[in-house]
Amino acid sequence: MIERMFDSVTVVGAGLAGCEAAWQLARRGVRVRLVEMRPLVMTPAHHTSRAAELVCTNSFKSDVPEVAAGLLKEEMRRLGSLVLSAADATRVPSGQDLSVDRERFADRVEAGLLEAGVERVAGELTAVDTEQPTIVATGPLTSDALARELQRLTGASNLHFYDAAAPIVFAESLDQGELFRASRYGKGAGNYLNAPLDRARYGQLVTDLVAAEQVVLHDFERTMWFEGCIPIEEMARRGPETLRYGPLKPIGLDDPRTGRWAHAIVQLRQEDAAAGLYNLVGFQTNLSWPAQRRVFRTIPGLAHVEFARLGVMHRNTFIRSPDLLHPTHLLRGSARTWLAGQLVGVEGYLESAMSGLVAGLNVAASLAGSPEIVFPDDTAIGSLVRYITTPQKLFAPMNATWGLFPPLPVIQGGPRLGKRERAAAHLARARASFDAYVDPRDWLTAPPA
Ligand SMILES: Cc1cc2nc3c(=O)[nH]c(=O)nc-3n(C[C@H](O)[C@H](O)[C@H](O)COP(=O)(O)OP(=O)(O)OC[C@H]3O[C@@H](n4cnc5c(N)ncnc54)[C@H](O)[C@@H]3O)c2cc1C
C-alpha cells in the first residue's frame, strides 16, 4: 500500500509504452512529465503529434483468451490499462480481433492522461538525467541523439538498430522423425536440429523462395541490407548454389540415416531455455507472412509446423535486455533509469503497452519503497518479461505467445495434448497464477484515489 505523495517522474516518449507507464504512475498519485518530440521532430513512421499514434495497422490482434495475445489483454484489463480501456471503448468490428478507430483511440488516451493530471512536455530528450526517476520509452524509431545517449549508457554493442529475425517455431509441432540432432563436425553438444534436403527438394526450395511474395520495405528501412543481414530470398536470387554454400551448407553434418552429408541442410537452433522454441538459422526474411507459412512448411520435418513468430526485417531500435534489464525494467547498474516498450525487445503495440505498464508499476513501487512487481512466469505478462530478461545467446524481439510459457506438466501415460488443449491448459494455469499474485496486492488493480 502506498502512503505518501511521490516525487515527479519523467517519462520519455508518448507512444504506447510511455502513455501506459505515465497513466499507471499518475493514477497512483505520482507527478508525471511526459516528454514527446513530435511534432517538433518527427519519426519516419509517425504522421501526427497525437499520443499513442498507431503507426501501421489499427489492430491489437486477437481478443480471445485461448490465444496468448488475448490472455495478455485480459491481464492488462485487470490491471486497469489505459491503452486497453481506450481500445475497448473505440473498437471497430474485426471478428475475434481487437481493432480500433485510431483517431478516437488517440482521443481516449489523451483524455485519460489529461484526467490523471499527466503534464505533457514538447521536446526531444537527448540526455538522460540518471539522478531523476525516468522511464525511457522512445520506441523502435528513437531519435538519433537519444540513441547515441543510450549507447553511452548501455555500451555501443548493446543497442540494435534493425531487427532481422528468422522465424521461430514451436518444438512440439516439428516432426522430429524427419530431423536429426547434431552439431557441425560433432563440435558442441548437438544443440541443432537438422533438416536434410536432397537435390530436388533443395532446388524446389530455392525456386519457391525466389518466386514468393515479399513485403515492401519503407524507404528508411532500405539501408538494412548490409552483408550478414541479407534476406534468405535475396540470397536465393543470387544463384542456385548460394544457399548451399551459405546458411544451408551441409558440411560436417552426418545424416545418421545415410551416414553421409545431405545435399543441403536447414538448421534449427534452440531459442529458449525450456527448448520449447527453435529458430530457423539464417532465415531472416522479407517474405509476406502467408508466403513464409507456405514455403517453410515444405522443409522436411516442418510440414505441420506452428510459428511462434514469423520472420521480420525492419527498422527497430532495441537494447540487449537479457544483459541489461531487470524484470522490473530498471536498467542494470542504475538506480533511477527504467526502459520500456519496443526499446526493450518486446514486439507489437500490445506488448509495448504491457511493458510500459510493468515499468510504471515498478517505478511507483520503487518510489513508495514497496516490493518489486514481477509477475509469475506462467502468466502472459510474466512469460514475456522473463523471456526478454533471461540470458540468451542471440536475442530476438518477441511478441506474446504460448511458446514462452513454462512447459506444461507431463502426465505419464496420458494422451498427447492437441493445440487447443495445450492452450486451454496454459490459460487455466495462467489465470490461477495471475489471481494468486494479484489478489493479495489490491494496489495493483485498485490503486488508492
Ligand atoms: C513502421 C512500423 C510499423 C509497425 N507496425 C506495427 C503494427 O502494425 N502492429 C504492431 O503491433 N506493431 C507495429 N510496430 C511495432 C511497435 O509495436 C510499434 O512501433 C509501437 O508503437 C511501439 O510502442 P513504443 O511505445 O515502444 O514506441 P512508439 O509508439 O513508437 O512511441 C515512442 C515515442 O517516443 C517518441 N520519441 C522518440 N525519440 C524521442 C526523444 N528523443 N525524445 C522524446 N520523444 C521521443 C516518438 O516520437 C514516439 O512517439 C511497427 C513499428 C514500425 C517502426
The ligand as an SDF file (V2000), in Angstrom:
LIG
                    3D

 53 58  0  0  0  0  0  0  0  0999 V2000
    6.9450    1.1920  -39.3700 C   0  0  0  0  0  0  0  0  0  0  0  0
    6.4630    0.3880  -38.2120 C   0  0  0  0  0  0  0  0  0  0  0  0
    5.2670   -0.2960  -38.2990 C   0  0  0  0  0  0  0  0  0  0  0  0
    4.7900   -1.0480  -37.2030 C   0  0  0  0  0  0  0  0  0  0  0  0
    3.6140   -1.6890  -37.3290 N   0  0  0  0  0  0  0  0  0  0  0  0
    3.0960   -2.3730  -36.2850 C   0  0  0  0  0  0  0  0  0  0  0  0
    1.8280   -2.9880  -36.3740 C   0  0  0  0  0  0  0  0  0  0  0  0
    1.1770   -2.9190  -37.3950 O   0  0  0  0  0  0  0  0  0  0  0  0
    1.3450   -3.6570  -35.2950 N   0  0  0  0  0  0  0  0  0  0  0  0
    2.0440   -3.7410  -34.1520 C   0  0  0  0  0  0  0  0  0  0  0  0
    1.5520   -4.3520  -33.1890 O   0  0  0  0  0  0  0  0  0  0  0  0
    3.2710   -3.1710  -34.0290 N   0  0  0  0  0  0  0  0  0  0  0  0
    3.8170   -2.4950  -35.0660 C   0  0  0  0  0  0  0  0  0  0  0  0
    5.0540   -1.9020  -34.9720 N   0  0  0  0  0  0  0  0  0  0  0  0
    5.8820   -2.1790  -33.8000 C   0  0  0  0  0  0  0  0  0  0  0  0
    5.6140   -1.4450  -32.4770 C   0  0  0  0  0  0  0  0  0  0  0  0
    4.7700   -2.2050  -31.6990 O   0  0  0  0  0  0  0  0  0  0  0  0
    5.0850   -0.0750  -32.5190 C   0  0  0  0  0  0  0  0  0  0  0  0
    6.0690    0.6750  -33.1350 O   0  0  0  0  0  0  0  0  0  0  0  0
    4.7260    0.5020  -31.1350 C   0  0  0  0  0  0  0  0  0  0  0  0
    4.2280    1.7750  -31.3820 O   0  0  0  0  0  0  0  0  0  0  0  0
    5.8720    0.5500  -30.1470 C   0  0  0  0  0  0  0  0  0  0  0  0
    5.4720    1.2050  -28.9680 O   0  0  0  0  0  0  0  0  0  0  0  0
    6.5010    2.1180  -28.1590 P   0  0  0  0  0  0  0  0  0  0  0  0
    5.7330    2.8470  -27.1410 O   0  0  0  0  0  0  0  0  0  0  0  0
    7.6360    1.2930  -27.7140 O   0  0  0  0  0  0  0  0  0  0  0  0
    7.0660    3.1260  -29.2470 O   0  0  0  0  0  0  0  0  0  0  0  0
    6.2500    4.2810  -30.0250 P   0  0  0  0  0  0  0  0  0  0  0  0
    4.8160    4.0030  -30.0430 O   0  0  0  0  0  0  0  0  0  0  0  0
    6.9770    4.4560  -31.3130 O   0  0  0  0  0  0  0  0  0  0  0  0
    6.4680    5.5510  -29.1040 O   0  0  0  0  0  0  0  0  0  0  0  0
    7.7230    6.1270  -28.9230 C   0  0  0  0  0  0  0  0  0  0  0  0
    7.5540    7.6340  -28.8700 C   0  0  0  0  0  0  0  0  0  0  0  0
    8.7980    8.2230  -28.4990 O   0  0  0  0  0  0  0  0  0  0  0  0
    8.9840    9.4100  -29.2490 C   0  0  0  0  0  0  0  0  0  0  0  0
   10.4240    9.7000  -29.2480 N   0  0  0  0  0  0  0  0  0  0  0  0
   11.4340    9.0920  -29.8840 C   0  0  0  0  0  0  0  0  0  0  0  0
   12.6200    9.6420  -29.5540 N   0  0  0  0  0  0  0  0  0  0  0  0
   12.3560   10.6350  -28.6770 C   0  0  0  0  0  0  0  0  0  0  0  0
   13.1620   11.5680  -27.9710 C   0  0  0  0  0  0  0  0  0  0  0  0
   14.4930   11.5830  -28.0920 N   0  0  0  0  0  0  0  0  0  0  0  0
   12.5680   12.4750  -27.1500 N   0  0  0  0  0  0  0  0  0  0  0  0
   11.2040   12.4800  -27.0000 C   0  0  0  0  0  0  0  0  0  0  0  0
   10.3920   11.6250  -27.6670 N   0  0  0  0  0  0  0  0  0  0  0  0
   10.9670   10.6920  -28.4820 C   0  0  0  0  0  0  0  0  0  0  0  0
    8.3990    9.0600  -30.6030 C   0  0  0  0  0  0  0  0  0  0  0  0
    8.0390   10.2150  -31.3140 O   0  0  0  0  0  0  0  0  0  0  0  0
    7.1870    8.2220  -30.2030 C   0  0  0  0  0  0  0  0  0  0  0  0
    6.0390    8.9950  -30.0490 O   0  0  0  0  0  0  0  0  0  0  0  0
    5.5570   -1.1450  -36.0220 C   0  0  0  0  0  0  0  0  0  0  0  0
    6.7590   -0.4640  -35.9310 C   0  0  0  0  0  0  0  0  0  0  0  0
    7.2060    0.3040  -37.0040 C   0  0  0  0  0  0  0  0  0  0  0  0
    8.5160    1.0420  -36.8750 C   0  0  0  0  0  0  0  0  0  0  0  0
  1  2  1  0
  2  3  1  0
  2 52  2  0
  3  4  2  0
  4  5  1  0
  4 50  1  0
  5  6  2  0
  6  7  1  0
  6 13  1  0
  7  8  2  0
  7  9  1  0
  9 10  1  0
 10 11  2  0
 10 12  1  0
 12 13  2  0
 13 14  1  0
 14 15  1  0
 14 50  1  0
 15 16  1  0
 16 17  1  0
 16 18  1  0
 18 19  1  0
 18 20  1  0
 20 21  1  0
 20 22  1  0
 22 23  1  0
 23 24  1  0
 24 25  2  0
 24 26  1  0
 24 27  1  0
 27 28  1  0
 28 29  2  0
 28 30  1  0
 28 31  1  0
 31 32  1  0
 32 33  1  0
 33 34  1  0
 33 48  1  0
 34 35  1  0
 35 36  1  0
 35 46  1  0
 36 37  1  0
 36 45  1  0
 37 38  2  0
 38 39  1  0
 39 40  1  0
 39 45  2  0
 40 41  1  0
 40 42  2  0
 42 43  1  0
 43 44  2  0
 44 45  1  0
 46 47  1  0
 46 48  1  0
 48 49  1  0
 50 51  2  0
 51 52  1  0
 52 53  1  0
M  END
$$$$
